[in-house]
Amino acid sequence: MVVYIDLIFLMNLLIDGSLLLVTAWMRKQKVVIWRLVVSASLGATYVLMMFLPELSFLFTFLVKFLFSVAMLWIAFGFGSMQTYLRNMGAFYIVNFAAAGGILGIHYLLQNSGEVWSGIWYSASGGLGFSIKIGALFTFVVFFIVLLWFKVVVASRRKQEKMSSFYAEVIVTIQNTEIRCTGLIDTGNQLTDPLSRMPVMVMEASLWRDYLPESVGTNWTTERADNLIMEWTEDESFRWRDRLRLVPYRGLNRGTQFMIALKPDEVKVIMDGQEVRTTRVLVGLDGGSLSSDNAYRAIIHPQLTEGSKERNIHSTDVVMALGDAQMTGDEMGGKETCV
């Protein structure tokens, strides 16, 4: 049997280097190329020791662990004990994920005959397994699994990052309350050009039980201006006087219109704080705002501002008017923060 030591070294060099790169990405560590190459070379050199019988004493748990400790120290330095232990934890998680993925894919691709041929019983009655995985299969599947792992972790990070912008929304119209999770969109500056009220957007499906029966059939095909005329003529619709038509400019499109409702109050609850406002319009969207239903409303950033900022603007107006007294209600609305 011919063993190509150089190819084995190169393959393990690339694998160890990739594991260290993913570890650095997970831990957001700065990558120094020469450190990474030296660390990966140390790991690849350890594999070559398998072909030297006189060094068989090195293949123990303690020696393997010390090699991993040295690799991490070379690649990322020490810093502090806490940082070092976290780097080590991430490194082993990446290793276990890659090894488990390779074994899992190998098992999925095997037929029943190959699986049973790898099972054997020892003389003492113990059950054993033998697995033969080709070097090329390991090399190719390793990078597939590593890429898959990175995509999953990145997706998780994105969800965690977005969750910091989630808030509970409660919209009240008369005796009706609609609750959902909303996403605070700092880039949303949609306002009604007439009243200058901020406009938040909610999925129309949340209001299905309160809107006219025709909404489910012609929402996506009928223009908003034609649809609002139909709703205002529907005497069974009790919120006809609350309907508004808000113009907006879509991405790479001209001016369009959105049907909106004027609620009695909107509450935004985030991080234990509650902001209430009456100066807001609720635009209705006929589709789905989130592909995974993580949120069903787009919250205007003004709706998360407390009463302190509102009072500052009110004070400026009072000073400009001299001795005139003006309350929040006289200004067209009120906003309190509990």
Steps between C-alpha positions, in 0.01 A plus 500: 500500500630842398450789742542853369627684803505836324134475396394395850691793648349745249146371554528527879664842468197627307254334738668635814531844344130500409403394854706784644351750256143403594595516868635851448179596318284366781701676768562813289873464547751683284670260258878526459597293196842387617361393838222307329744322266737404784210374714350295216847360418536382858169316477589345165839389635329316784308288246826395334618355831252213448740355245786483750450196732760623746280806567187302578518615863393845379152378400338552837226736609738721698741549209216569255356755739839670545541524124164675471600736781823584318317551169258748653779684682696537176196604292332748737741560785397475864337832590321387814392167644135576427570589137724200456242257638232646276726462197563140599128433541424645158788302344371170635141580402612561142703177503214291637253654255729426204578143612136428578390639165748283311390185684133589457526557125708184463234300683221649285678399181557139611265216412384239751760245389786738563366592842463139614840402365656762728344355816689232692485326837796452728580178682354643819170574325559872449370681193741688277494707183759552232473798266707547188485850355709598200739792520340679202151456649620637835671797338202601283227439759703677768482832319131448417421437866714792612324735258162367614597554862608857427172579322296363792698699757480817289123458468471457875706811562281697260188391684649594836606838364154568356329389819642810672278705269184302576222645713145409590236713331144549628262695275167607648194608302190544714470170690726306263865420575742350251829370634807386310878518492642792304840588358631850574620627163726801554493568127121526491408867465154450353261773613158618390562817293180667629506432874878435522423194712751213489373187325572151630421200282318183605394189314140530392440138599510609866189709430318244286212457746430874506548599135238463224450146372630592155848574630620142454408481134610829348772629733791412273326577171307818574665841532494651845311814390226288339492267799456780753204636303341156513556478877357845570179397324473180702258586780587183691854630550490692828837671459428683175572837659844379607622416149791694356689478172874548545732555200843343506781432257597134458848377415570572129133588455290811471259635756258244638225508760440307820177465692539601865284510811498769768518316835403633840836403644815307422723352769858392435653283773874440488749407774234544767417855389166598352447792263147611412392732223182608326666687216561209266349327199505124447565407138371163380718270290334216314805274503738358758760737647727218621569172324520315834224699676753631751321837486174617349535875527751769403526753781576863420800612712304801634266258677783387730584852618386586851310801623819682595590584144141591421497743795815666371330581171192625687713733713657648188155576359382659825807723514443608143141599578595705803248476780269264311427172678472188285439148625593175330136441394479847343807415296309219340591203714667376809774252574595356834768260605435263792 
